[in-house]
Amino acid sequence: MTLPPISARAVAAGCLALAACVGAPPAPATAPAPERAPVAAPVPAAPTPPTVAALRALPAMPKAVGALAVDLVYPPDGHVIAVRESTFVFGSVGHGEATLTINGVRVPVNANGSFMAFLPVPADTAYTLHATLPTGETSSAVRRVRFPVRDTAPRPAARAVLDTVGYPMVVTLGNTNTDAVADTDAVTIVRTGPSGTYKWFLLPGTQVQATGRLGGSTRIRLDSQLEAWVDASAVTPEPKVDRATADAAARPAGPDDAARTHRITAARVANGVGYTDLVLSMDARAPFAVDQSPGGMSLTVYGTRANLDIIRYDTQDPTVRLVRWEQVSNDRVRLAVDLRHASVGYLVFWRSGALVLRVRHVPSIDANAPLRGRVIAVDPGHPPAGAMGPTRLREPEATLAIGERLKELLEARGATVVMLRTSMDAVALGARPIAARRANAEAFVSIHLNAFADGANPYAAARGSGTFFFHPQSEPLARAVQQGLVRYMGLRDEGIFFNNLAVARATWFPSVLCEGAWVVMPEQEAALRTREFQTAYAMGIVDGLEAYFKSLVAP
């Protein structure tokens, strides 16, 4: 059964505990060679990996004839391994003509000295590696792993209890994203459950009712029909009110319950330079959600009633065709925004007593040169963290080389490129989309390389190219880029994926994250060291960007 690709960020805590050893590698432990090699019994062989020829377009591996030195890259010494049955191991021996055994199992060695195997996890926690050259030279090493400590002491089952003492209370939501600054990028993340997925991204200063606390999460009421959860550190209690007021606030909202229901009193549609604003005059900041569809978008405002007799439009607005609103419940308003073209980006912010939905215009595009004049944000993924290959190629090194090549190719086609990382210095995840928005980027592409989690069989799992997106507006770009990657890189098409990734959550532009190749696979790691394959990765993205922007040209 083919396993889905696993994002390198998700792997960081498991397979990529390698992050702790991304500096200078430890010297391999070498055992003294015996004076006379004993006659050995036939050595069982590990499963043979697919040949390089099976992976179209990969450059041939260079032949390594350096000093013989066993280097087990994964699992590193002392690694806490998450499985007890079998898992992958990889590293290099420095010479392409060596033979290698790991715990008595023969493991194929590639021309560049790298190896990858799927082996039983040793019960004694020791991986014993022994490499030999035809000349008789040997190199050995022992690496030990650890198993998670299991607490077997009997104890009563702990049960989380919702604390409702002192609730409900009015709270103000703050900003828990330390990478964001106090502008439109600063949001409070709200979840569907205490440990649920991200669903709402609310403005700082939004006031809601808190109805309880469970561990480090606070339950909040978006309106009378919907509760959600937020990190407890993101809420600030407002001054307490008397009991009668609190009791009234705890009741389900009714049509005349003005004490805790926000009001939309006016609306207008205003055309700006490169955008159109839907401006809703309100008494205070309210929770909201934006949903996108092929023909437009909708803005749901919770805990709110609307009284709109007139909505003003600009005559020459190229984007917003019509705004329709409905009071879907006593305290929930939905505004449907019909667009003249597919959504390419939006922002929601608070300005001078109004909630503003800013809808981005489609730029003027030359169908014969769709990248000319475009502003593209290029994000070479990592550091911090990142995966590492069998010959210790670090993901951040490879992604930076690919990003620099992508920049060259895009600029040659007339695009302006915003490089979000230009050195091996770490750049915070949250800072990357913020920098892209401030540069008014029209598309965002994050370049990554994939890895496995403990227990994965590298020869049965997915090991091709995949592309990830979060907002519906990014799906067309993800599909176009994925097709470009497969066309130019020649790896298996793993498809496109909706995934809640930090760099894919920006709304002002379509944004995608590419896992173009697997740095942990020896053949792909060797290819990633070549300008040829780096160019293929970059060309796949360029091809996808051109196809995406060309699709925006009006027929």
TORMI-720314 format. One record per residue (C-alpha): residue number from 1; x negated, y negated, z. Coordinates in steps of 0.5 Angstrom, whole numbers, padded with zeros to 4 digits, m for minus. Example, Ala and Ser with C-alpha at 12.3 -4.5 7.8 and 13.67 -1.06 7.14 Angstrom:
BEGIN
{1, {m0025, 0009, 0016}}
{2, {m0027, 0002, 0014}}
***
This chain:
BEGIN
{1, {0000, 0000, 0000}}
{2, {m0003, m0007, m0002}}
{3, {m0004, m0012, 0004}}
{4, {m0002, m0019, 0003}}
{5, {m0008, m0024, 0003}}
{6, {m0010, m0026, 0010}}
{7, {m0011, m0034, 0010}}
{8, {m0019, m0035, 0013}}
{9, {m0016, m0040, 0018}}
{10, {m0011, m0034, 0021}}
{11, {m0018, m0029, 0021}}
{12, {m0022, m0034, 0025}}
{13, {m0020, m0031, 0031}}
{14, {m0021, m0024, 0029}}
{15, {m0025, m0022, 0023}}
{16, {m0028, m0029, 0023}}
{17, {m0031, m0029, 0030}}
{18, {m0037, m0030, 0025}}
{19, {m0036, m0037, 0026}}
{20, {m0040, m0036, 0033}}
{21, {m0046, m0034, 0029}}
{22, {m0046, m0038, 0023}}
{23, {m0053, m0041, 0025}}
{24, {m0059, m0038, 0024}}
{25, {m0058, m0030, 0024}}
{26, {m0061, m0026, 0029}}
{27, {m0067, m0022, 0027}}
{28, {m0065, m0015, 0026}}
{29, {m0067, m0010, 0031}}
{30, {m0072, m0005, 0028}}
{31, {m0073, 0002, 0030}}
{32, {m0080, 0005, 0029}}
{33, {m0080, 0010, 0023}}
{34, {m0082, 0017, 0025}}
{35, {m0089, 0020, 0023}}
{36, {m0085, 0025, 0019}}
{37, {m0078, 0025, 0016}}
{38, {m0074, 0031, 0019}}
{39, {m0071, 0035, 0014}}
{40, {m0064, 0032, 0014}}
{41, {m0057, 0035, 0013}}
{42, {m0053, 0033, 0007}}
{43, {m0050, 0026, 0009}}
{44, {m0043, 0024, 0008}}
{45, {m0041, 0019, 0003}}
{46, {m0037, 0013, 0005}}
{47, {m0031, 0011, 0000}}
{48, {m0034, 0009, m0007}}
{49, {m0032, 0001, m0008}}
{50, {m0030, m0001, m0015}}
{51, {m0035, m0002, m0020}}
{52, {m0036, m0009, m0022}}
{53, {m0034, m0008, m0029}}
{54, {m0027, m0007, m0026}}
{55, {m0027, m0014, m0024}}
{56, {m0027, m0018, m0030}}
{57, {m0031, m0024, m0031}}
{58, {m0035, m0023, m0025}}
{59, {m0043, m0025, m0027}}
{60, {m0048, m0019, m0026}}
{61, {m0051, m0018, m0019}}
{62, {m0058, m0020, m0019}}
{63, {m0063, m0015, m0017}}
{64, {m0066, m0016, m0010}}
{65, {m0073, m0013, m0009}}
{66, {m0075, m0017, m0002}}
{67, {m0077, m0014, 0004}}
{68, {m0073, m0008, 0007}}
{69, {m0069, m0011, 0013}}
{70, {m0062, m0009, 0016}}
{71, {m0057, m0014, 0017}}
{72, {m0050, m0012, 0019}}
{73, {m0046, m0019, 0018}}
{74, {m0040, m0016, 0021}}
{75, {m0038, m0014, 0026}}
{76, {m0043, m0018, 0029}}
{77, {m0047, m0016, 0036}}
{78, {m0042, m0016, 0042}}
{79, {m0036, m0017, 0037}}
{80, {m0029, m0016, 0041}}
{81, {m0026, m0011, 0036}}
{82, {m0019, m0011, 0035}}
{83, {m0018, m0004, 0033}}
{84, {m0020, 0003, 0035}}
{85, {m0019, 0007, 0029}}
{86, {m0023, 0004, 0022}}
{87, {m0025, m0002, 0020}}
{88, {m0029, m0005, 0015}}
{89, {m0037, m0007, 0016}}
{90, {m0041, m0011, 0011}}
{91, {m0048, m0014, 0011}}
{92, {m0055, m0013, 0007}}
{93, {m0061, m0009, 0007}}
{94, {m0065, m0014, 0003}}
{95, {m0067, m0009, m0003}}
{96, {m0062, m0006, m0009}}
{97, {m0066, 0001, m0009}}
{98, {m0065, 0002, m0002}}
{99, {m0061, 0008, 0001}}
{100, {m0056, 0007, 0007}}
{101, {m0053, 0011, 0013}}
{102, {m0048, 0008, 0018}}
{103, {m0047, 0013, 0024}}
{104, {m0049, 0018, 0019}}
{105, {m0045, 0016, 0013}}
{106, {m0048, 0014, 0007}}
{107, {m0046, 0007, 0004}}
{108, {m0047, 0005, m0003}}
{109, {m0052, m0001, m0003}}
{110, {m0051, m0006, m0009}}
{111, {m0056, m0009, m0013}}
{112, {m0057, m0015, m0009}}
{113, {m0058, m0011, m0003}}
{114, {m0051, m0012, 0000}}
{115, {m0046, m0007, 0002}}
{116, {m0039, m0006, 0004}}
{117, {m0036, 0000, 0008}}
{118, {m0029, 0002, 0011}}
{119, {m0031, 0007, 0017}}
{120, {m0029, 0009, 0023}}
{121, {m0030, 0005, 0029}}
{122, {m0035, 0009, 0034}}
{123, {m0032, 0011, 0040}}
{124, {m0039, 0009, 0044}}
{125, {m0038, 0002, 0041}}
{126, {m0045, 0003, 0037}}
{127, {m0046, 0002, 0030}}
{128, {m0053, 0005, 0028}}
{129, {m0056, 0003, 0021}}
{130, {m0062, 0006, 0017}}
{131, {m0064, 0004, 0011}}
{132, {m0070, 0008, 0007}}
{133, {m0073, 0006, 0000}}
{134, {m0076, 0011, m0005}}
{135, {m0083, 0009, m0002}}
{136, {m0081, 0012, 0004}}
{137, {m0081, 0005, 0008}}
{138, {m0075, 0005, 0013}}
{139, {m0071, 0000, 0017}}
{140, {m0066, 0001, 0022}}
{141, {m0062, m0003, 0027}}
{142, {m0056, m0002, 0032}}
{143, {m0051, m0006, 0033}}
{144, {m0046, m0006, 0039}}
{145, {m0038, m0008, 0039}}
{146, {m0033, m0009, 0045}}
{147, {m0026, m0007, 0046}}
{148, {m0021, m0011, 0049}}
{149, {m0021, m0010, 0057}}
{150, {m0014, m0007, 0058}}
{151, {m0011, m0008, 0065}}
{152, {m0008, m0002, 0067}}
{153, {m0006, m0004, 0074}}
{154, {0002, m0003, 0075}}
{155, {0005, m0010, 0076}}
{156, {0012, m0012, 0076}}
{157, {0014, m0015, 0069}}
{158, {0014, m0022, 0068}}
{159, {0020, m0026, 0065}}
{160, {0020, m0033, 0063}}
{161, {0025, m0037, 0066}}
{162, {0028, m0043, 0063}}
{163, {0027, m0049, 0068}}
{164, {0034, m0053, 0068}}
{165, {0033, m0057, 0075}}
{166, {0033, m0064, 0074}}
{167, {0036, m0063, 0067}}
{168, {0039, m0066, 0062}}
{169, {0034, m0072, 0062}}
{170, {0033, m0077, 0056}}
{171, {0025, m0077, 0054}}
{172, {0021, m0080, 0049}}
{173, {0017, m0076, 0044}}
{174, {0010, m0078, 0043}}
{175, {0004, m0076, 0038}}
{176, {0001, m0069, 0040}}
{177, {m0003, m0069, 0033}}
{178, {m0010, m0072, 0036}}
{179, {m0012, m0072, 0029}}
{180, {m0007, m0077, 0027}}
{181, {m0007, m0084, 0028}}
{182, {m0001, m0089, 0030}}
{183, {0002, m0090, 0023}}
{184, {0006, m0086, 0018}}
{185, {0002, m0079, 0019}}
{186, {0003, m0079, 0027}}
{187, {0009, m0074, 0028}}
{188, {0011, m0070, 0034}}
{189, {0012, m0063, 0031}}
{190, {0019, m0059, 0033}}
{191, {0020, m0052, 0033}}
{192, {0026, m0047, 0032}}
{193, {0024, m0044, 0039}}
{194, {0018, m0044, 0044}}
{195, {0013, m0041, 0040}}
{196, {0017, m0041, 0033}}
{197, {0015, m0044, 0027}}
{198, {0014, m0052, 0025}}
{199, {0021, m0054, 0022}}
{200, {0022, m0062, 0024}}
{201, {0017, m0067, 0024}}
{202, {0019, m0073, 0028}}
{203, {0017, m0080, 0029}}
{204, {0013, m0082, 0035}}
{205, {0018, m0086, 0040}}
{206, {0024, m0082, 0038}}
{207, {0029, m0081, 0044}}
{208, {0033, m0075, 0045}}
{209, {0035, m0071, 0051}}
{210, {0031, m0065, 0054}}
{211, {0035, m0060, 0057}}
{212, {0030, m0055, 0060}}
{213, {0023, m0053, 0060}}
{214, {0020, m0046, 0059}}
{215, {0013, m0045, 0060}}
{216, {0009, m0051, 0056}}
{217, {0015, m0052, 0052}}
{218, {0021, m0057, 0053}}
{219, {0028, m0055, 0050}}
{220, {0031, m0062, 0047}}
{221, {0038, m0063, 0044}}
{222, {0038, m0066, 0037}}
{223, {0045, m0067, 0037}}
{224, {0051, m0063, 0040}}
{225, {0050, m0057, 0036}}
{226, {0043, m0056, 0035}}
{227, {0037, m0055, 0040}}
{228, {0030, m0054, 0039}}
{229, {0023, m0054, 0042}}
{230, {0017, m0059, 0043}}
{231, {0010, m0058, 0046}}
{232, {0012, m0061, 0054}}
{233, {0006, m0065, 0053}}
{234, {0009, m0069, 0047}}
{235, {0015, m0072, 0052}}
{236, {0015, m0077, 0056}}
{237, {0021, m0078, 0061}}
{238, {0025, m0084, 0061}}
{239, {0027, m0088, 0068}}
{240, {0032, m0083, 0071}}
{241, {0040, m0085, 0071}}
{242, {0045, m0084, 0076}}
{243, {0049, m0077, 0076}}
{244, {0055, m0080, 0073}}
{245, {0051, m0082, 0067}}
{246, {0047, m0076, 0067}}
{247, {0054, m0071, 0067}}
{248, {0057, m0075, 0061}}
{249, {0050, m0074, 0057}}
{250, {0051, m0067, 0058}}
{251, {0058, m0066, 0055}}
{252, {0058, m0065, 0048}}
{253, {0058, m0071, 0044}}
{254, {0065, m0073, 0042}}
{255, {0067, m0078, 0036}}
{256, {0067, m0084, 0041}}
{257, {0061, m0082, 0045}}
{258, {0057, m0088, 0044}}
{259, {0053, m0087, 0050}}
{260, {0048, m0083, 0047}}
{261, {0050, m0083, 0039}}
{262, {0046, m0087, 0034}}
{263, {0049, m0091, 0029}}
{264, {0048, m0092, 0022}}
{265, {0051, m0099, 0020}}
{266, {0048, m0101, 0013}}
{267, {0044, m0098, 0007}}
{268, {0041, m0100, 0001}}
{269, {0036, m0098, m0004}}
{270, {0030, m0102, m0006}}
{271, {0026, m0101, m0012}}
{272, {0018, m0102, m0010}}
{273, {0012, m0101, m0014}}
{274, {0011, m0094, m0015}}
{275, {0017, m0092, m0010}}
{276, {0024, m0093, m0008}}
{277, {0026, m0094, m0001}}
{278, {0033, m0092, 0002}}
{279, {0033, m0096, 0008}}
{280, {0038, m0094, 0014}}
{281, {0040, m0100, 0019}}
{282, {0040, m0096, 0026}}
{283, {0040, m0098, 0033}}
{284, {0034, m0093, 0035}}
{285, {0030, m0088, 0032}}
{286, {0034, m0081, 0031}}
{287, {0031, m0074, 0030}}
{288, {0032, m0072, 0022}}
{289, {0030, m0067, 0017}}
{290, {0029, m0068, 0010}}
{291, {0030, m0062, 0005}}
{292, {0029, m0062, m0003}}
{293, {0032, m0059, m0009}}
{294, {0031, m0059, m0016}}
{295, {0036, m0065, m0017}}
{296, {0034, m0069, m0011}}
{297, {0033, m0069, m0004}}
{298, {0037, m0070, 0003}}
{299, {0036, m0073, 0009}}
{300, {0040, m0071, 0015}}
{301, {0040, m0075, 0021}}
{302, {0042, m0072, 0028}}
{303, {0045, m0075, 0034}}
{304, {0048, m0080, 0029}}
{305, {0055, m0083, 0026}}
{306, {0055, m0087, 0020}}
{307, {0059, m0093, 0018}}
{308, {0058, m0095, 0011}}
{309, {0062, m0098, 0006}}
{310, {0057, m0101, 0001}}
{311, {0050, m0098, m0001}}
{312, {0046, m0103, m0006}}
{313, {0042, m0101, m0011}}
{314, {0037, m0104, m0016}}
{315, {0039, m0104, m0023}}
{316, {0032, m0102, m0026}}
{317, {0031, m0096, m0021}}
{318, {0027, m0091, m0025}}
{319, {0028, m0086, m0019}}
{320, {0034, m0086, m0015}}
{321, {0041, m0085, m0019}}
{322, {0046, m0084, m0013}}
{323, {0046, m0084, m0005}}
{324, {0052, m0080, m0003}}
{325, {0053, m0079, 0005}}
{326, {0058, m0075, 0009}}
{327, {0059, m0074, 0017}}
{328, {0058, m0067, 0017}}
{329, {0060, m0067, 0025}}
{330, {0061, m0072, 0030}}
{331, {0054, m0073, 0031}}
{332, {0051, m0071, 0025}}
{333, {0050, m0075, 0018}}
{334, {0047, m0072, 0011}}
{335, {0045, m0077, 0006}}
{336, {0044, m0073, m0001}}
{337, {0040, m0077, m0006}}
{338, {0040, m0075, m0013}}
{339, {0034, m0077, m0017}}
{340, {0033, m0078, m0024}}
{341, {0027, m0073, m0024}}
{342, {0024, m0068, m0020}}
{343, {0021, m0070, m0013}}
{344, {0014, m0071, m0013}}
{345, {0013, m0074, m0006}}
{346, {0016, m0078, 0000}}
{347, {0015, m0081, 0007}}
{348, {0019, m0083, 0012}}
{349, {0018, m0088, 0017}}
{350, {0021, m0093, 0022}}
{351, {0021, m0101, 0020}}
{352, {0024, m0107, 0023}}
{353, {0030, m0103, 0026}}
{354, {0031, m0098, 0020}}
{355, {0030, m0091, 0018}}
{356, {0026, m0091, 0011}}
{357, {0026, m0085, 0006}}
{358, {0021, m0087, 0001}}
{359, {0021, m0083, m0005}}
{360, {0015, m0083, m0010}}
{361, {0016, m0085, m0017}}
{362, {0013, m0081, m0023}}
{363, {0007, m0084, m0025}}
{364, {0006, m0086, m0033}}
{365, {0003, m0080, m0036}}
{366, {m0001, m0079, m0043}}
{367, {0002, m0072, m0045}}
{368, {m0005, m0072, m0049}}
{369, {m0009, m0073, m0043}}
{370, {m0005, m0072, m0037}}
{371, {m0011, m0073, m0032}}
{372, {m0013, m0080, m0035}}
{373, {m0011, m0085, m0029}}
{374, {m0009, m0079, m0024}}
{375, {m0012, m0080, m0017}}
{376, {m0013, m0073, m0014}}
{377, {m0016, m0071, m0007}}
{378, {m0021, m0065, m0007}}
{379, {m0021, m0062, 0000}}
{380, {m0027, m0057, 0000}}
{381, {m0025, m0052, 0006}}
{382, {m0028, m0052, 0012}}
{383, {m0032, m0053, 0017}}
{384, {m0031, m0052, 0022}}
{385, {m0031, m0045, 0022}}
{386, {m0030, m0041, 0016}}
{387, {m0032, m0034, 0013}}
{388, {m0038, m0031, 0011}}
{389, {m0041, m0026, 0006}}
{390, {m0045, m0020, 0006}}
{391, {m0051, m0024, 0005}}
{392, {m0049, m0029, 0009}}
{393, {m0046, m0034, 0004}}
{394, {m0042, m0039, 0008}}
{395, {m0035, m0041, 0006}}
{396, {m0036, m0048, 0007}}
{397, {m0043, m0048, 0003}}
{398, {m0039, m0045, m0003}}
{399, {m0033, m0049, m0003}}
{400, {m0037, m0055, m0003}}
{401, {m0041, m0053, m0009}}
{402, {m0034, m0051, m0012}}
{403, {m0031, m0058, m0010}}
{404, {m0037, m0062, m0013}}
{405, {m0036, m0058, m0020}}
{406, {m0029, m0060, m0020}}
{407, {m0030, m0067, m0018}}
{408, {m0035, m0067, m0025}}
{409, {m0029, m0064, m0029}}
{410, {m0024, m0068, m0027}}
{411, {m0028, m0074, m0028}}
{412, {m0029, m0072, m0035}}
{413, {m0022, m0072, m0036}}
{414, {m0021, m0079, m0033}}
{415, {m0018, m0078, m0026}}
{416, {m0020, m0081, m0020}}
{417, {m0023, m0076, m0015}}
{418, {m0022, m0077, m0007}}
{419, {m0027, m0072, m0004}}
{420, {m0025, m0071, 0003}}
{421, {m0032, m0067, 0005}}
{422, {m0038, m0069, 0002}}
{423, {m0043, m0066, 0007}}
{424, {m0044, m0060, 0011}}
{425, {m0041, m0064, 0017}}
{426, {m0034, m0062, 0020}}
{427, {m0028, m0065, 0018}}
{428, {m0022, m0065, 0022}}
{429, {m0016, m0061, 0019}}
{430, {m0011, m0067, 0020}}
{431, {m0016, m0072, 0018}}
{432, {m0016, m0069, 0011}}
{433, {m0009, m0071, 0008}}
{434, {m0009, m0077, 0012}}
{435, {m0015, m0080, 0008}}
{436, {m0011, m0077, 0002}}
{437, {m0005, m0081, 0003}}
{438, {m0009, m0087, 0005}}
{439, {m0012, m0087, m0002}}
{440, {m0005, m0086, m0005}}
{441, {m0007, m0079, m0008}}
{442, {m0002, m0076, m0013}}
{443, {m0004, m0069, m0012}}
{444, {m0008, m0065, m0006}}
{445, {m0012, m0059, m0007}}
{446, {m0016, m0055, m0002}}
{447, {m0021, m0050, m0004}}
{448, {m0022, m0044, 0001}}
{449, {m0025, m0037, 0000}}
{450, {m0021, m0031, 0004}}
{451, {m0023, m0025, 0009}}
{452, {m0020, m0019, 0012}}
{453, {m0017, m0018, 0019}}
{454, {m0020, m0012, 0023}}
{455, {m0017, m0006, 0021}}
{456, {m0016, m0008, 0014}}
{457, {m0019, m0003, 0008}}
{458, {m0023, m0008, 0003}}
{459, {m0022, m0003, m0002}}
{460, {m0014, m0002, m0001}}
{461, {m0012, m0009, 0001}}
{462, {m0011, m0015, m0004}}
{463, {m0017, m0018, m0006}}
{464, {m0015, m0023, m0012}}
{465, {m0013, m0030, m0012}}
{466, {m0007, m0033, m0009}}
{467, {m0005, m0040, m0008}}
{468, {m0001, m0043, m0002}}
{469, {0004, m0049, m0001}}
{470, {0009, m0051, 0004}}
{471, {0014, m0057, 0001}}
{472, {0018, m0055, m0005}}
{473, {0015, m0061, m0009}}
{474, {0009, m0057, m0009}}
{475, {0011, m0050, m0011}}
{476, {0011, m0053, m0019}}
{477, {0003, m0055, m0017}}
{478, {0002, m0048, m0014}}
{479, {0005, m0044, m0019}}
{480, {0001, m0048, m0025}}
{481, {m0006, m0048, m0021}}
{482, {m0005, m0040, m0019}}
{483, {m0004, m0039, m0027}}
{484, {m0010, m0043, m0028}}
{485, {m0014, m0039, m0023}}
{486, {m0012, m0032, m0026}}
{487, {m0014, m0034, m0033}}
{488, {m0021, m0037, m0031}}
{489, {m0023, m0033, m0025}}
{490, {m0020, m0026, m0028}}
{491, {m0019, m0023, m0021}}
{492, {m0012, m0020, m0019}}
{493, {m0006, m0024, m0019}}
{494, {m0004, m0024, m0012}}
{495, {0002, m0029, m0013}}
{496, {0004, m0036, m0009}}
{497, {0006, m0036, m0002}}
{498, {0010, m0041, 0002}}
{499, {0005, m0042, 0008}}
{500, {0006, m0047, 0014}}
{501, {m0002, m0049, 0013}}
{502, {m0004, m0056, 0016}}
{503, {m0007, m0059, 0010}}
{504, {m0001, m0057, 0006}}
{505, {0004, m0061, 0010}}
{506, {0003, m0068, 0007}}
{507, {0009, m0070, 0004}}
{508, {0007, m0076, 0000}}
{509, {0004, m0072, m0006}}
{510, {0004, m0064, m0008}}
{511, {m0001, m0061, m0004}}
{512, {m0004, m0053, m0005}}
{513, {m0009, m0049, m0002}}
{514, {m0013, m0044, m0006}}
{515, {m0016, m0038, m0004}}
{516, {m0019, m0036, m0010}}
{517, {m0024, m0031, m0008}}
{518, {m0026, m0026, m0003}}
{519, {m0033, m0028, 0000}}
{520, {m0033, m0022, 0004}}
{521, {m0033, m0018, m0002}}
{522, {m0040, m0016, m0005}}
{523, {m0039, m0017, m0012}}
{524, {m0035, m0024, m0011}}
{525, {m0040, m0027, m0006}}
{526, {m0045, m0025, m0011}}
{527, {m0041, m0029, m0016}}
{528, {m0040, m0035, m0012}}
{529, {m0047, m0036, m0011}}
{530, {m0047, m0038, m0019}}
{531, {m0045, m0044, m0022}}
{532, {m0042, m0040, m0028}}
{533, {m0037, m0037, m0023}}
{534, {m0036, m0044, m0019}}
{535, {m0034, m0047, m0025}}
{536, {m0029, m0042, m0027}}
{537, {m0026, m0043, m0020}}
{538, {m0026, m0051, m0021}}
{539, {m0023, m0050, m0029}}
{540, {m0018, m0046, m0026}}
{541, {m0016, m0052, m0022}}
{542, {m0017, m0057, m0027}}
{543, {m0012, m0053, m0032}}
{544, {m0007, m0052, m0027}}
{545, {m0007, m0060, m0025}}
{546, {m0007, m0061, m0033}}
{547, {m0001, m0057, m0034}}
{548, {0003, m0060, m0027}}
{549, {0002, m0067, m0029}}
{550, {0004, m0065, m0037}}
{551, {0010, m0062, m0034}}
{552, {0012, m0069, m0031}}
{553, {0012, m0072, m0038}}
{554, {0019, m0074, m0040}}
{555, {0022, m0070, m0046}}
***
